[in-house]
Amino acid sequence: MSVSAALVVRNARIFDGTNEGLVEADIRIDDGRIVEIGTVSRSEVPTLDAAGSVVTPGLIDCHFHAYGISLDLLELEGSRPSYVALKGAARLTQALRRGFTTVRDPAGGDIGLTRAIDEGLVVAPNYFYSGPALSQTGGHGDGRPAHLHLEAGGHHAVEVVDGVDPLRIAVRDRLRTGAHLIKIMASGGVVSPTDPIRIPQYSAEEIRVVADEAARRGAYVAAHAYSPEAISHAVTNGVRSIEHGNLLDDATARLMAEHGAVLVPTLVTYRAMAEHGKDLGMASEGLEKNAVVLEAGMTAIDRATRAGVLVGFGTDLMASLESEQLRGLEVQHEVQGTLELLRSATSRNATILGDNRYGRIAIGAAGDLLVLGGDPFLTPSVLWQPAPGRRVVKAGVVVA
């Protein structure tokens, strides 16, 4: 089973995940949960001195791909499951060491990986997963070049499924095997070879059956969608979480707010692909589409916020670009500033997950903390450039 322990963090200046003011207090964690915030009496429990640091809830990345081992969809889906699983385990461990104590994987993961985490075989964040995302034939998750006759692949990250009844079965099977959410591809994408980026994907009937099956099991649907056309098509047919949303306009932002939909931006992936994609073998079509959405994503967050849409935080980094995960904080900080960024990467992402154990420092919450080694309200870069004294605490255990 996963490891949890007792710990006292002393001399903390606490950002609790929501409130602007910092609270000076100690934090006691027992059996992996926060049990006391205040002046904690001396005890035999191990201590961590956070003097000079702001302590935040452990960060949450709501768009992380454990199985995203390649920018080439054919290579990703054609790789052996054993290799993909081992690479995925390593990617999760590195995310935790960066300070992301919880991740949501909206295109991958499975009950086997979760079992390995629960049994302590993998040192990992709290892991929420969708299983393979669902894509229509010729959609964002269909990695087959038009001129080649190939099968759709190994279904590590995406499965091509068409039609109302096959989609109903696919959703039920994902929920049967522990998926926390369902992911669909509702527009074209950057790395897929045959689909225009703006055009909506899946019919209204197909999206509605996915949303209905998920809702009846207490789950929800996240949709890869860039354009206003695709976002409105997804939201009006039951999708709750819009991933990326770079081309969002004001009218569609208001529509999202009316339907209670949320936005998970992934700004850093476009910067990283623009800088490194060619060297990693990214196709020219993908580089061209990446340029279209790169700068637009910066304004989408502002539009969503003004419309009253809850804005989270995600990274969506594939292959070796995973090393840019902390840079995602820097890029989104350019739009939001420190307070709003921290809210997005903690309590707001917990709301998206639907699990208030995470993303906050409060009695009863998970003992997942990030000791920054400085004050991000004075020196924002301590969020993405680890300072001396930075520590990651997962369920009361100091992991980095």
C-alpha positions in Angstrom: 0.0 0.0 0.0 1.1 3.6 -0.4 3.3 5.1 2.3 2.0 7.7 4.8 3.6 8.9 8.0 3.7 11.5 10.7 5.5 14.8 10.4 5.5 18.3 11.9 6.3 21.2 9.6 7.4 24.1 11.8 7.7 27.9 11.3 5.6 27.8 8.1 4.1 30.7 6.3 1.0 29.0 4.9 -0.8 29.6 1.6 -3.9 27.4 2.2 -4.9 27.1 -1.5 -7.4 29.9 -1.5 -6.9 32.8 0.8 -4.6 35.7 -0.1 -3.2 36.2 3.4 -0.4 34.0 4.7 -0.8 32.3 8.1 2.2 31.7 10.3 1.8 28.3 12.0 3.1 24.8 12.4 1.4 21.9 10.5 1.1 18.4 12.0 0.4 15.4 9.8 -0.6 12.0 11.2 -1.3 9.0 9.1 -1.0 11.0 6.0 -3.6 13.6 6.9 -3.3 17.2 8.4 -4.6 17.0 12.0 -3.3 20.3 13.5 -2.5 23.8 12.3 -1.2 26.2 14.9 1.4 26.0 17.6 2.2 22.3 17.7 3.6 21.0 20.9 6.9 19.2 21.0 6.7 15.5 20.4 8.7 12.5 19.1 7.3 13.1 15.6 9.9 14.0 12.9 10.1 17.7 12.1 10.8 19.8 9.1 11.8 23.5 9.6 10.2 25.7 7.0 11.6 29.0 8.4 11.9 31.6 5.6 9.6 29.6 3.3 6.1 29.8 2.1 4.3 26.4 2.3 1.6 25.6 -0.2 -0.5 22.6 -0.8 1.2 20.1 -3.0 0.7 21.2 -6.6 -1.8 19.6 -9.0 -1.3 19.1 -12.7 -4.6 18.5 -14.3 -3.3 17.5 -17.7 -0.4 15.1 -17.3 0.3 12.1 -19.5 2.1 9.2 -17.8 2.1 7.2 -21.0 3.0 10.2 -23.2 6.3 8.8 -24.1 6.6 10.2 -27.6 5.4 13.1 -29.8 4.8 10.5 -32.6 1.4 8.9 -32.0 2.4 5.8 -34.1 5.5 5.3 -31.9 3.5 5.8 -28.7 0.7 3.5 -29.6 3.0 0.9 -31.2 5.4 0.6 -28.3 5.3 -2.5 -26.0 3.1 -2.2 -23.0 5.9 -3.2 -20.6 8.1 -0.3 -21.9 5.3 2.2 -21.8 4.4 1.2 -18.2 8.0 1.6 -17.0 8.5 4.9 -18.8 5.1 6.0 -17.3 6.2 5.1 -13.8 9.4 7.1 -14.2 7.5 10.1 -15.5 5.2 10.0 -12.4 8.2 9.8 -10.0 9.8 12.9 -11.6 6.5 14.8 -11.4 6.3 14.1 -7.7 9.9 15.3 -7.1 9.1 18.6 -8.8 6.3 19.2 -6.3 3.2 17.9 -8.1 1.7 15.6 -5.5 -1.4 15.0 -7.6 -1.9 14.6 -11.3 -4.8 14.0 -13.6 -4.1 11.9 -16.7 -6.7 12.6 -19.4 -5.4 10.2 -22.0 -3.9 7.2 -20.4 -3.4 5.3 -17.2 -5.1 2.1 -16.2 -5.9 0.0 -13.1 -2.6 -1.8 -13.3 -0.6 1.4 -12.9 -2.8 2.5 -10.1 -2.4 -0.9 -8.4 1.4 -0.6 -8.6 1.2 2.9 -7.1 -1.1 1.7 -4.3 1.2 -1.2 -3.5 4.2 1.2 -3.3 5.9 -0.3 -6.4 6.0 3.2 -7.9 6.7 6.4 -6.1 4.1 8.7 -7.6 1.6 11.5 -7.0 -2.0 10.8 -6.3 -3.2 9.6 -9.7 -6.5 10.3 -11.4 -6.8 8.7 -14.9 -9.2 8.4 -17.8 -7.8 5.4 -19.5 -7.3 5.7 -23.3 -9.0 8.8 -24.7 -11.7 8.3 -27.3 -11.2 9.5 -30.8 -13.2 9.3 -34.0 -11.7 7.8 -37.1 -9.4 10.5 -38.6 -9.6 12.5 -35.3 -7.0 13.9 -33.1 -6.2 10.5 -31.6 -5.9 8.7 -34.9 -2.2 8.7 -35.6 -2.3 7.0 -38.9 -0.9 9.0 -41.9 -3.5 9.1 -44.7 -1.2 7.3 -47.2 -0.5 4.3 -45.0 -2.7 1.2 -44.4 -2.3 0.6 -40.6 -4.2 -0.5 -37.6 -5.0 2.1 -35.0 -2.4 1.0 -32.4 -2.0 -0.3 -28.9 -4.5 2.0 -27.0 -2.0 3.2 -24.5 -3.2 6.8 -24.7 -6.0 6.8 -27.3 -8.5 4.4 -28.8 -10.4 5.0 -32.0 -14.1 4.3 -31.4 -17.0 5.4 -33.7 -20.7 5.2 -33.2 -23.1 5.6 -30.3 -23.3 2.0 -29.1 -19.5 1.3 -29.4 -18.9 4.5 -27.4 -21.4 3.4 -24.7 -19.5 0.1 -24.3 -16.1 1.8 -24.2 -17.2 4.3 -21.5 -18.7 1.5 -19.4 -15.5 -0.5 -19.7 -13.3 2.4 -18.6 -15.6 3.1 -15.6 -15.6 -0.7 -14.8 -11.8 -0.6 -14.5 -11.6 2.4 -12.3 -11.4 5.5 -14.5 -12.1 8.7 -12.7 -13.2 10.6 -15.9 -13.7 10.0 -19.6 -11.7 11.9 -22.2 -12.8 12.5 -25.8 -11.1 14.3 -28.7 -13.6 17.0 -29.8 -11.4 18.9 -32.2 -8.3 18.6 -34.3 -4.9 18.6 -32.6 -1.3 19.6 -33.1 0.4 16.3 -33.3 -2.3 14.3 -35.2 -1.6 14.1 -39.0 -4.9 14.3 -40.8 -7.4 16.6 -39.0 -7.8 20.4 -39.3 -7.4 21.9 -35.8 -10.7 24.0 -35.7 -13.2 21.5 -36.9 -15.4 19.8 -34.2 -15.1 16.0 -33.9 -17.7 13.4 -32.9 -21.4 14.0 -33.6 -23.7 15.5 -31.0 -25.3 12.1 -30.4 -21.9 10.5 -29.8 -20.8 13.1 -27.3 -24.1 13.0 -25.5 -24.0 9.2 -24.9 -20.4 9.5 -23.5 -21.6 12.3 -21.2 -24.7 10.4 -20.1 -22.8 7.2 -19.3 -20.2 9.1 -17.3 -22.7 11.2 -15.4 -24.7 8.2 -14.3 -21.6 6.8 -12.6 -20.7 10.1 -11.0 -17.9 10.8 -13.4 -17.5 13.5 -16.0 -16.1 14.1 -19.5 -13.1 16.1 -20.5 -12.7 17.2 -24.1 -9.6 18.1 -26.1 -10.9 21.2 -27.9 -9.3 24.3 -29.3 -11.8 26.3 -31.4 -15.0 28.1 -30.4 -16.9 25.7 -32.6 -15.5 22.6 -31.0 -15.8 24.0 -27.4 -19.4 25.0 -27.9 -20.2 21.6 -29.5 -18.7 19.8 -26.6 -20.1 21.9 -23.8 -23.7 21.9 -25.1 -23.6 18.2 -25.3 -22.5 17.5 -21.8 -18.7 17.9 -21.5 -17.6 19.5 -18.2 -13.9 20.1 -18.7 -12.4 21.8 -21.7 -8.7 20.9 -22.2 -6.5 23.5 -23.9 -9.1 25.9 -25.3 -6.5 28.1 -26.9 -8.8 29.7 -29.5 -11.6 30.5 -27.1 -13.6 33.7 -27.8 -15.7 35.8 -25.5 -19.1 34.4 -26.5 -17.9 30.8 -26.1 -16.4 31.7 -22.7 -19.8 32.9 -21.6 -21.4 29.7 -22.9 -18.9 27.7 -20.8 -19.9 29.7 -17.7 -23.6 29.1 -18.3 -23.0 25.3 -18.5 -20.7 25.2 -15.5 -17.8 24.0 -17.7 -14.1 24.5 -16.6 -11.0 25.3 -18.5 -7.6 23.5 -18.2 -5.1 25.5 -20.1 -1.8 23.8 -21.1 0.3 26.8 -22.2 3.8 25.4 -21.7 3.4 22.5 -24.2 3.2 24.9 -27.2 6.2 26.9 -26.1 8.2 23.6 -25.6 7.1 22.2 -28.9 8.0 25.4 -30.8 11.4 25.3 -29.2 12.2 21.6 -29.3 9.6 19.8 -31.4 11.7 19.7 -34.6 14.7 18.2 -32.9 12.4 15.6 -31.3 11.1 14.6 -34.8 7.8 16.4 -34.7 6.2 16.5 -38.1 6.0 19.7 -40.1 2.2 19.6 -40.1 2.3 19.6 -36.3 4.8 22.4 -36.1 2.6 24.5 -38.3 -0.5 23.8 -36.2 1.4 24.5 -33.1 2.2 28.0 -34.3 -1.5 28.7 -34.8 -2.4 28.0 -31.1 0.8 29.2 -29.4 0.0 32.8 -28.6 -3.8 32.5 -28.6 -3.6 30.4 -25.5 -2.4 33.4 -23.5 -5.6 35.4 -24.1 -7.9 32.4 -23.6 -7.2 32.4 -19.8 -8.1 36.1 -19.5 -11.3 35.6 -21.5 -12.4 32.6 -19.4 -11.6 34.4 -16.2 -13.7 37.5 -17.1 -16.6 35.3 -18.0 -16.5 33.5 -14.7 -15.1 30.2 -15.9 -13.1 28.3 -13.3 -9.5 28.1 -14.8 -7.2 25.3 -13.7 -3.6 24.4 -14.6 -2.1 21.7 -16.8 1.0 21.0 -18.8 0.4 18.3 -21.5 4.1 17.6 -22.0 5.0 14.6 -24.1 8.3 12.7 -24.5 11.4 14.4 -23.0 9.5 17.7 -22.9 8.2 16.5 -19.5 11.3 18.2 -18.0 9.5 21.5 -18.8 6.7 20.8 -16.2 7.8 23.5 -13.7 8.2 25.9 -16.6 4.4 25.6 -17.0 4.0 27.6 -13.8 6.3 30.3 -15.3 4.3 30.6 -18.5 0.9 30.7 -16.8 2.2 33.2 -14.3 2.7 35.6 -17.2 -1.1 35.7 -17.5 -2.3 35.2 -13.9 0.3 36.4 -11.5 1.3 34.5 -8.3 -2.0 34.4 -6.3 -4.3 33.3 -9.2 -1.7 30.8 -10.5 -1.4 29.2 -7.1 -5.2 29.0 -6.8 -5.4 27.4 -10.2 -2.6 24.8 -9.4 -4.1 23.9 -6.0 -7.7 24.4 -4.9 -9.2 25.1 -8.4 -7.6 22.0 -9.8 -9.0 20.0 -6.8 -12.5 21.3 -7.7 -11.9 20.0 -11.2 -10.9 16.7 -9.8 -14.0 16.7 -7.5 -11.8 15.8 -4.5 -11.3 18.3 -1.7 -8.7 16.2 0.1 -6.2 17.8 -2.2 -5.1 21.3 -3.2 -5.6 22.8 0.3 -4.0 23.1 3.7 -6.8 22.4 6.2 -7.6 20.0 9.0 -8.5 16.6 7.4 -6.8 17.4 4.1 -4.1 15.2 2.7 -0.7 15.8 4.1 0.7 16.9 0.7 2.8 20.0 0.9 5.3 22.0 -1.0 7.9 23.9 1.0 9.2 26.5 -1.6 12.4 27.6 0.0 11.3 31.3 -0.4 8.3 33.5 -0.9 6.6 33.4 -4.3 4.7 36.6 -3.6 8.1 38.4 -3.4 10.1 36.2 -5.7 7.7 34.3 -8.1 10.6 32.3 -9.6 10.8 30.1 -6.5 7.8 28.4 -7.9 9.6 27.2 -11.1 13.3 27.5 -10.1 13.7 25.4 -7.0 15.5 27.4 -4.2 17.6 25.9 -1.4 15.3 24.5 1.3 12.6 23.4 -1.2 11.0 20.2 0.0 8.1 18.0 -1.3 5.9 16.3 1.3 3.6 13.5 0.2 1.2 12.1 2.8 3.6 13.2 5.6 6.7 11.7 3.9 9.5 14.0 2.7 10.2 12.8 -0.8 12.4 15.5 -2.2 
